[in-house]
Amino acid sequence: MIRKLISILVTAAILMSTSVALASSDDVAPYSSDYIDSYSILLTPDGNGEMTAKYAVFATGRMNKVGAYKLTLEEEWGTDKWATSEVIYGDDDPDSFYGENVYDHAGNYTFKNLTPGVRYRVILTAYAGDRTGSDQKTLTSTAKTCK
């Protein structure tokens, strides 16, 4: 129980270390399934054509694997018209994108060589699974302008 509390506090501290509030209704999903309790995604412009996606996935209990199945960066081409710019799969770097035998996992990924002045958003595909099964859910961040 203490390990779970420490894990949750560390995850919360990571997410709160940003200068942008994460608790926007667009960025946090409520209870979702038998495996995924909640998940969140935040996209922050860093400058110099870079943007960082920060995410957290909270499972309903201890899972064999919890984290980001994929991050899909989309670029705005017109009003409500989005095109996929880049897709990052968690399985390409499982040590960074997943936690094993845990209740939750938080991480981040920096997208580079983006176009300043263009609006981007990121779609998190959250994952949680154990020996009984697994689930995936998606959540789209609020769009931000690259600097």
C-alpha positions in Angstrom: 0.0 0.0 0.0 2.8 2.4 0.8 4.6 1.6 -2.5 1.4 2.4 -4.4 1.0 5.7 -2.5 4.6 6.6 -3.2 4.2 5.6 -6.9 1.1 7.8 -7.2 2.8 10.7 -5.4 5.9 10.5 -7.7 3.7 10.4 -10.8 1.6 13.4 -9.6 4.8 15.3 -8.9 6.1 14.6 -12.4 2.9 15.8 -14.0 2.6 18.9 -11.8 6.2 20.0 -12.6 5.0 21.6 -15.8 4.0 25.2 -16.0 0.7 24.4 -17.7 -2.3 23.1 -15.7 -3.0 19.4 -16.6 -6.5 19.2 -15.2 -8.2 20.6 -18.2 -11.4 18.6 -19.0 -9.9 18.0 -22.5 -6.7 16.4 -21.1 -7.9 13.9 -18.5 -10.1 10.8 -19.0 -12.1 9.4 -16.1 -12.5 5.7 -15.2 -12.5 3.7 -18.4 -12.4 -0.1 -18.0 -11.6 -3.1 -15.9 -7.9 -2.4 -16.6 -7.5 1.4 -17.1 -8.6 3.7 -14.3 -7.6 7.0 -15.8 -5.1 8.6 -18.2 -3.9 12.0 -19.2 -1.9 13.7 -21.9 -0.4 17.2 -22.1 1.5 18.8 -25.0 3.8 21.6 -24.2 5.7 23.9 -26.7 9.4 23.9 -25.7 10.7 26.3 -28.4 13.1 25.7 -31.3 10.6 23.5 -33.1 10.2 21.1 -30.2 7.1 20.0 -28.2 7.0 17.6 -25.3 4.1 15.2 -24.7 3.7 14.3 -21.0 1.4 11.4 -20.2 0.2 9.3 -17.3 -1.8 6.0 -17.2 -3.3 4.7 -14.0 -4.5 1.1 -13.8 -7.3 -0.3 -11.7 -4.8 -2.5 -9.9 -1.3 -3.9 -10.3 -0.8 -4.8 -13.9 1.8 -6.7 -15.8 2.2 -3.7 -18.2 1.0 -0.1 -18.0 1.8 2.8 -20.2 1.7 4.4 -23.6 1.0 2.0 -26.5 1.5 4.9 -28.9 1.7 8.6 -29.2 0.3 10.1 -32.5 1.3 13.7 -33.3 -1.1 15.5 -35.5 -0.6 18.8 -37.4 -3.5 21.2 -38.1 -4.0 21.8 -41.8 -7.1 23.9 -41.5 -10.0 24.5 -39.2 -10.7 21.1 -37.6 -8.6 19.4 -40.2 -5.7 17.3 -38.8 -3.1 15.1 -40.5 -0.8 12.6 -38.8 2.7 14.0 -38.5 4.5 11.3 -36.5 3.7 8.1 -34.6 5.8 6.8 -31.8 5.1 3.2 -30.6 5.8 2.2 -27.0 7.1 -1.2 -28.1 10.0 0.6 -29.8 11.3 1.7 -26.4 9.4 -0.3 -23.8 11.7 0.7 -20.9 10.6 4.4 -21.4 6.9 3.9 -22.4 5.8 1.2 -20.0 6.0 0.1 -16.4 5.9 -3.6 -15.5 4.1 -5.0 -12.5 2.9 -1.6 -11.4 -0.3 0.4 -10.8 0.7 3.4 -13.0 3.2 4.8 -15.4 4.1 8.4 -16.4 6.5 9.5 -19.0 7.3 12.0 -21.7 8.5 12.2 -25.3 9.9 15.3 -27.1 8.9 15.7 -30.8 11.7 17.5 -32.7 12.0 19.4 -36.0 8.5 20.7 -36.0 7.3 23.9 -37.7 7.1 27.0 -35.5 3.7 28.7 -35.8 1.9 25.5 -36.6 -0.7 24.0 -34.2 -0.2 20.4 -33.1 -2.0 18.0 -30.9 -1.0 14.5 -29.6 -3.2 11.4 -29.2 -2.3 9.1 -26.4 -3.2 5.4 -26.8 -3.1 4.2 -23.1 -2.5 0.6 -22.3 -2.9 -1.6 -19.3 -2.9 -5.4 -19.1 -2.5 -8.4 -16.9 -2.8 -12.2 -17.2 -6.6 -11.9 -17.5 -6.6 -9.5 -20.4 -5.8 -5.9 -21.5 -7.4 -2.7 -22.7 -6.4 0.4 -24.7 -8.1 3.8 -24.6 -7.3 7.0 -26.5 -7.2 10.7 -25.4 -6.4 13.7 -27.5 -4.5 16.6 -26.0 -5.4 20.3 -26.3 -3.9 21.7 -29.5 -0.9 24.0 -29.0 1.1 26.2 -31.3 4.7 25.2 -31.8 7.4 27.9 -30.9 
